[in-house]
Structure formats: C-alpha cells, structure tokens
Amino acid sequence: MSAKVPTDIHLSYLSQALDLARKSPPKPTNFRVGCVIVSYPSDDNGGSSTTTAAGKVLSTGYTLELPGNTHAEQCALAKLAQAHGTDESHLHELDVLSAAAADDVTLYTTLEPCGHRLSGNKACVERIIETRKEKEKKSGGVSAGGGIRKVVFGAREPGTFVKDSKSLQRLDAEGVQWEYVPGLEEEILSVAMEGHDDASDNKSENAAPQTATTTSTSKTTTKSIDDISPEERRRQEALPRNPKKRMMETV
C-alpha cells in the first residue's frame, strides 16, 4: 500500500505539473496538461504511517512536449523509458518500477488521465495501467507488477472532447489508487483550456449567428420593399421628388 503523503507535498508536485502545463502551446484541439512522476519510500506499516520525504522526481512531461499529438502523461512515461534505454512498452520491466523496489511511484497530473482519445491513440489511463504488467523472471515464471501505484490529479477532465470519462473506473478496476487534491482546480482548468475560447468564438460567429443574421437581414429587406402597404405607398408617392430624400425614405 502506498505511503500516506501530506496534502502540502501533493500540492507542491501539482504546482510543478501546472508550471509544466504552461509550456504547452495553446491549441483548440488539446488540453494543456503537466505531469510529474515521483517515487516515495514505500510504507512497511500497511499504510498507517505518513511519509515526510518529498520524494524523488523520476520524469516529467507536458502536452505536445514530444513530437506528435502527445499527452503529458504519455510524454513523461516515454521520457522515463528513454532515460533507462528502453521504450514505453517495457516500462514494467524497469527495476525502478518493480514491485520489489523499495519505492511507491505516484503519477501527478493536472487533469485526470484521459480514458479515451478521439485520435485513436492509446489513452493515458491505459499507458499507466500497462506499467503494472507482470514481469517475466529470467529464471522462469513471473513476478507481480509494480509500476505506477497511485495517480494524483487537481481537476477532472472537462467534457470538451470526450463526455463522461471512465478513466477513474479503469484505475479502480486495475487496482491503481487515485486521489483528487483540491486547491488548484480553477487555475488548472484556466491553463488547460487556453486557446479554446478563440475557437469557440469563431465557431459561434461563423456558424449559427451568421445564419441568424443573414436570415434577419433578408426578412427586413423584403418587408421594406416588397411588402409595403398601399397606404404607405400612397404616402411616399405624395412626398417631394428629392432623389436623396426618396432614397432615405425607402431604404
């Protein structure tokens, strides 16, 4: 069981993740997210003690840090693998993530990990779960997986791209602990959604409002010229024939 970590330490790492998120370029197609992977001394007392250690940072990442449409957790895991001379699919084999290691590894992310990606890429929650695969022993058989043992986040994923994310249910199903730590949510969401406002404004200006304006203008023009009443027509015909004034009356 993971050691208990004071809230102020959680917030410290979430703040680091938030600083990383600010490095991500604002785009209407992404959330700007930051991630920090930390290893803590493991708890040998069944989870009853509280660690005072600040932990050791194993890797960091932020949205679009690496080439492609990369998410923060994806970047952090890929960089961790690269630092140990392997690829992401073999992270579960690393000693630093093994069940035998005297460490509990926690992944901090500003937003909860995505549970589904519209691009078809592997969701971050699945990448986290895969770090916990059983490791094959050289002598035969397998050893229980260690991997990411806990996920800490500061805000739920907005439903901008995927409604009703199931990522937390997936973590529960695979035995990965998770914790929401309040205190930075407003700032996290503001940073995450930077670049979305312009896209939203453009969509509203270039779609429905334009149609409504066009329709409204068309109706007004038709009424003022074609649907004029006989009484109004006689009134205007009785006016002096000043061309400029005539134009002002009819437009």
N, C-alpha and C positions, 0 to 999 in steps of 0.2 A: 504494500500500500504506500502511496506517495506521502512524503512528509508534509506536515501542515506548514504552510508558508504564510507569514503575516501579510495582511492586505497592503501595507505600505510597500512591500517588496514587489507584490503583484503590480501595483500601480506604477512603480518605478520602471518595470520592464514594458508595461503597456505604453508608458510615455516614450520610451525608446522606440518602440514599434511605431508610435504615432509620428515621431520625428522622421523615421524611415519612409512612412507613407507620404510625407510631404515631398519627398524626392521623386515620386512617381508623376509623370506628366498628366495633367488633367485631360481626360477624354470622355465623351458622352457614352462610350461603349464599355467603360471599365469603372470599377470602384478603386480608389487609391487606398491601398492597404499596406500595412507594415507587419513584419513578423520577426520574432526573436526566439531562438531555440536555446533553452537553458538547462543545464544539468545541476541537480542539487544532491547533496549527500542523502543516501537512502535512509529511510526510517526503519530501525530494527525493533521498534516497540509497538508494532501493529497499528501505527497511525496515530498514537496518542501524544506524541511529542511535537514540539514546534521547532522548526529549524531557524537558526539565527543567521545562517550563512546566506550571502547574497546570491550564491550560485555562480556558475561559470557559463559564459556565452559560448555555445558551440557553433552557431551560424545565424545569419540574419538575411533578410530579403525584403523586397518591396515589389509591388505590381509593375510589370514591364521592365524590371531590372535586367533580366536576361532576354536574349532575342526571342521573338515570337510573342504570342498573346499569353504571356506568363503571369501567373498569380503570385502573390507574396509568399505563401507557404510553399508553393512549387519551387520558387527561386531559392528559398532558404534550404530546402531539402536537397536540391540539386547541388548547391554550393557545398553543403556538408559532405555529400558523396564525393564531389570533386576534390575536396581537401584531403580525403582519405584514399584517393586514387581509384575510385570505383564509380559506378553510375547509380542512379536512384533506385533501380530495381534490386540492387544488392545492399541497400541500407540496413536491412535486417541482419546482415552478416557482420556488421561492424561491432567491434568489441565495446565501443563507447555506448552503443545502444543495446547491448546484450543483457539478458536477464541476470547474468552473473555479475555484471558490473555493479560496483557499489554506488550507483547513482540513480536518481529518478530524473527522467528527462521530461521537461514541460515545454510545450509549444505555446508561445504568446502570439496572439494575432489581434489586430484592432477590431476586425469584424469576424464573426463566427465563420469557420471554414465553409466554402461553398459545397453544397451537396449535389449539384447538377450544373453542367456547363452547356450552354446553347451551342457552343462551337464544336461539341463532340469530344473535346479533350477530357482527360481523366479529372474528376472532381478532386479538390484538395482533401476532402474528408477521406476519400479512398486512398490517396497517397499517404496520409497519416496512418491509416489502418494497416497499410502494407508494410510499414516499418516494424510491425509486430508479428510478422510471419515467423513460423518456427525455423530455427537454424539447423541445417544438417551438420552432424558431427563427422569429423574426419574418420573417427573410429566406427562409424555406423550409427544409425538411429538419428533422432532429432532432439534438440533442446528447446525448451519453451522460449518463445519470443519475448523480447523486452520492448525495444522501440520507444515511440512517444507514449508516455503513460498518462499524460494529462494535457488538456487544452484549456487555456485561459483566454477569454476574449472580453472586449469592453463594450460591444454593441452587437445586436442581432443584425443579420443581413437584410437590408431593405428589399422589398419585393419588386424592385425596378426591372430586373431581368428574369428572375425565377420566383414565382409565388410559393409561399409556404415551404421553405427549405426543410428538408428532412435530415439535415446533417447531424443534428444532436441525437436524433433517434438512431442513426447509424453508429455514432460513437457509443451510445448506451448498449446497443446490440453486440458490439465488439469488445466491450469491457474497457473502453477508454474513458477515464474520468474527464469531466469538463466543469468549468466554473465561469459564471458571468460575474465580473467585478465592476460595479457601478462607479461613477465618478468622472469619467471622461467621455461618456456617450455622445453628448452634444458636439463636442469638438471632433470626435472621431467621425461622426456622420457628416459634419461640415467638410472635413478634409476629403473623406471618401467620395462625396458626390460633387466635388468641384469639377466644373466642366459640363455638368448635366443641365444646369439652368439655361445656358445658351441654346442647347439642343432642344430643350423643352419649349423655350420661347419661339425658336424657329419653327418647330412643328406646329405650334398653335397659330402662328402668324401665317404660315404657308399652307395650312390645310383648312380647317373648319371656318376660322374667322374670315379668311379671304372669300370663301364661298358665300358666307352670310352677307359680306359687304357687297359682293357683286350682285347678289340677288336683290338686296335692298336698293342699290343704285338703279338697277334695271326697272324695278317697280316704280320708283319715284319718277324716272324719266318718262315712262309710259303714261303715267297718270297725268303729268303736267302737259303733255302734248296731245295724246290721242283720246284721253277720257275726259276732256274739258266739257263742262256742262253748257247747254245752249245759252243760258243766262250770262255765264261768264264770257262766252264767246262774243255775245252782243255788246257786253260792257267794254271789252277790249277793242272791238271794232269802232266804238264811238270815241276812243281816245285819239288825241292828235297823232298824225303820222310822222312822228320823230323816230327815225330808224334806231338810234341808240336807246331811246326810252322804250321803244317797242321790244327791243331785244331784252331789256331788263325785265319787262313785264312777263315775257313768255318763258324765260329760262329758269 
